[in-house]
Amino acid sequence: MPRGRYSLHDPHDHTLLAHEHFHCAPGPSGWRYVSQLTTPAGDHTGSVDLTLDDLGRPLRLELHASSWQVRGAALDGVTWVRTDPTGSHATEGNVPAHAFTGASPAFLVAISRLLRLTPSSPATRVRLVAFTDPVLAPRTVDQSWSLLKSEAHATDSGPLTVDEYQVTALDTGEQHSVHLAGDVVLAAPGIDLEDLETPPSAFD
């Protein structure tokens, strides 16, 4: 069960925004990721709880940020309920999309599990519902993912396979790289792995 800490930065000016303390593991249903977010000063600001099925689809998503809450799942595309800080208003949304995304590294792992790309796979288009901080506002985005290469690296605990993905935002054409090892994000725009207590889990 990987356990550790990511630092989340503004991808443009590299300002430190938060720390994400996480643990994740494959399980009977597929994969689960749980994290708590804190400010650089250590104050609690939110949480992420994401469960995938064996095919990488979101069985259950629960996000908290700035007293806003989102609960969602793959249902007729993806469906979610967003609740305001007072708890008196809840709005439901549904989009014919493949999965969710957001600031958490969990979503990058989830998308890679959903697409199951190989280096010989063509670039694959995916439609996502992104929940943006600080109020978890939903918006639909289209991306293209391709797996550029998979390389095995020697470590003290055995070989570690690192996958390098190229992700393209289809509305702007902007491209960036994402490096994953199993269910851990090693590097991505705005994401740094600061601490990892146990090795990543290897997916079948």
Secondary structure, DSSP 8 states (H G I E B T S, - for coil): --EEEEEEE-TTT--EEEEEEEEEEE-SSEEEEEEEEE-TTS-EEEEEEEEEETTS-EEEEEEEETTEEEEEEESSSEEEEEE-TTSS-EEEEEES-SEEEESSTHHHHHHHHHH---TTS--EEEEEEEEETTTTEEEEEEEEEEEEEEEEE--TTS-EEEEEEEEEETTT--EEEEEEETTEEEEETTEEEEEESS------
